[in-house]
């Protein structure tokens, strides 16, 4: 379980392992507000590949120790199409709150934006 506070580049995060029984209750309570993704660690970066209605959305993130710390080089073979750090619509909370149709529409609009 990860809880994040703040937005944009400066966020505080707390993470903990929850017992299986608690995890089952949390999943049940979340209903349709569940994000499916595969995480791929790439050095200091993590590449998230979303599944389900967000299929086609990939987000690359890095956690820095300080805001002024320079970004490490991007992983080989990864092309950055859009910077979304300050775009509030990409937080897990916002993505999870979208309906399946809204999730599909978001991915389609992003592809139109970068192809545009």
C-alpha positions in Angstrom: 0.0 0.0 0.0 1.4 3.4 -1.0 0.0 6.7 0.1 1.2 9.9 -1.6 0.7 13.4 -0.5 1.3 16.5 -2.6 1.4 16.9 -6.3 3.7 17.6 -9.2 7.4 17.1 -8.6 7.3 17.4 -4.8 5.4 14.6 -3.2 5.8 12.7 0.0 5.3 9.0 0.0 4.7 6.3 2.6 4.7 2.6 1.7 3.9 -0.5 3.7 3.1 -4.2 3.2 -0.5 -5.1 4.2 -1.6 -8.6 5.3 -3.4 -10.6 2.6 -6.8 -10.4 4.4 -6.5 -6.5 4.5 -5.5 -6.5 0.9 -8.6 -8.5 -0.1 -10.8 -6.0 1.8 -9.1 -3.0 0.2 -9.5 -4.5 -3.3 -13.2 -5.3 -2.6 -13.7 -1.7 -1.4 -12.0 -0.2 -4.4 -14.5 -1.8 -6.8 -13.8 -0.5 -10.3 -11.2 2.0 -9.1 -8.3 -0.4 -9.6 -5.4 0.3 -11.8 -3.7 -2.7 -13.5 -0.1 -2.2 -14.5 3.2 -4.0 -14.9 6.3 -2.3 -13.4 9.6 -2.5 -15.1 12.6 -1.2 -13.1 15.2 0.4 -15.5 18.1 1.5 -13.3 16.9 4.5 -11.2 13.7 4.7 -13.4 10.5 2.7 -13.2 8.4 2.2 -16.4 4.8 1.4 -15.7 2.8 -0.3 -18.5 -0.9 0.1 -17.8 -3.4 -2.7 -18.6 -7.1 -2.9 -19.1 -8.9 0.3 -20.2 -5.6 2.2 -19.9 -3.8 -0.2 -22.3 -1.3 1.8 -24.3 -0.4 4.2 -21.5 3.2 3.9 -20.3 4.6 6.2 -17.6 8.2 6.6 -16.7 9.1 7.9 -13.3 12.1 8.5 -11.1 12.3 9.4 -7.4 14.9 11.9 -6.5 16.3 12.7 -3.1 16.0 16.4 -3.6 14.2 18.7 -6.1 17.5 20.2 -7.3 19.0 16.8 -8.0 19.6 16.4 -11.8 17.6 13.8 -13.6 19.6 10.6 -14.4 19.9 9.8 -18.1 16.7 8.3 -19.6 16.9 4.5 -20.1 18.2 3.3 -23.5 15.4 2.6 -26.0 12.8 4.7 -24.2 11.4 7.6 -26.2 9.8 10.4 -24.1 6.7 11.6 -25.9 5.2 14.0 -23.3 6.2 15.4 -19.8 3.3 14.9 -17.4 4.8 15.7 -14.0 2.7 18.8 -13.6 -0.4 17.4 -15.3 -2.7 16.4 -12.4 -4.6 13.9 -14.5 -1.9 11.4 -14.3 -1.9 10.6 -10.6 -3.0 7.2 -9.6 -5.9 8.6 -7.7 -7.2 10.5 -10.7 -6.6 7.6 -13.2 -8.4 5.2 -10.8 -11.4 7.5 -10.5 -12.1 7.4 -14.3 -14.7 5.1 -15.8 -13.5 2.6 -18.3 -14.8 4.7 -21.1 -13.0 7.8 -19.7 -9.8 5.7 -19.4 -10.0 4.6 -23.1 -10.7 8.2 -24.2 -7.7 9.5 -22.2 -5.3 7.1 -23.9 -6.8 7.9 -27.4 -6.5 11.6 -26.7 -2.9 11.2 -25.7 -2.0 9.4 -28.9 -3.8 12.2 -30.9 -1.8 14.8 -29.0 1.6 13.3 -29.8 0.7 12.4 -33.4 -1.0 15.8 -33.9 
